[in-house]
Amino acid sequence: MASIFGKTSSGETVHCYRLYGKENAYVEFLDYGASIHAICVPDKNGVLCDVALGFSDISYYEKQDCYIGATVGRVCNRIENSTFTLNGKTYPLYANDGKNHLHGGKIGFDKKIWQAEEHDDSITFTYVSVDGEEGYPGTLTVSVTYTFDKNNKLTILHTATTNKDTLCALTNHCYFNLNGDSSTTILNHILTLYADSFTSADAESIPHGEIVPVTGTPMDFTTPTQIGKGIDSDYEPIRFGKGYDHNWILNNTDIVARAYSEKSGIQMDMTTTLPGVQFYSGNFLDGSLIGKNNVPVTNRSGFCLESQYFPNAINVDNFEKPLLKAGDVYKHQTTYQFSIKK
Ligand code: BGC
């Protein structure tokens, strides 16, 4: 059942939707940005705690540029020089990250109100992005279906169709804090990324095709490793990203990432059908936004695991392209399973 969350500055009503899992666990979603607003799961003492960053006030969702909780599109992550060529035609895009295009442009999918449809144990949000919106060709009809099952597994299914060949690369940009306390940092979390390599990027976080093995670097999370261990190292990619903000190339495993907080005992396992994951350690959160319970959203108070095609893929020969042809169906699925570590 939907409740009213608030009104945007232009007077549109934003709704909040809730799905229940087991032991009273629940996830809340907003039609604004088809966002994840809260993920409340039991900690090791059975106390429900919220492991997702978000805001109590819609005005923060409107003004934020951190994409907290949001569905990101039409193309997530960066496109170099805000331009790409498709079927011989060059498309200029809005440059909202220096000279580059980030997370869909000036007004991305995160700032739109989506149409909600509630089902028994899932919710589908749909948005129609018209031909030419943010510079992209083709009218794209995009849907996100969230399911939260009786095992506390959150499933995100993205689908889309277009009437002209276009790009489509959607992700969810939830920031997790598995301590269940957003006034703490995520530096104590133990992370495993089932990824033997990452895409090296320049100082503007743009990859150009180089693939680097993680072995012997602070990017190596192939065994459980504390996030804080290497986050301030002098390794050039870490300096460029001001911490972790890179695309890992996923090994072909069922679970692609596992994060754990000893404090709460909560563990999160991730799966995805996409080839990459952006592990972003909240390096640009600066305390200027006030989150839920009046807690400022401070540096490294949350981390993202964004399933994705590799950043800038459309401009890099050896990367799989996020192309959606007219008549085809875009489909990918990502899951986050919450449990208490045994
Ligand atoms: C990007 C970061 C960016 C953040 C918020 C992440 O997906 O990789 O560089 O600061 O989103 O915009």
Residues whose N, C-alpha, C, O or C-beta is under 5 A from the ligand:
A	BS01	BGC	D65 C66 D245 Y280 F284
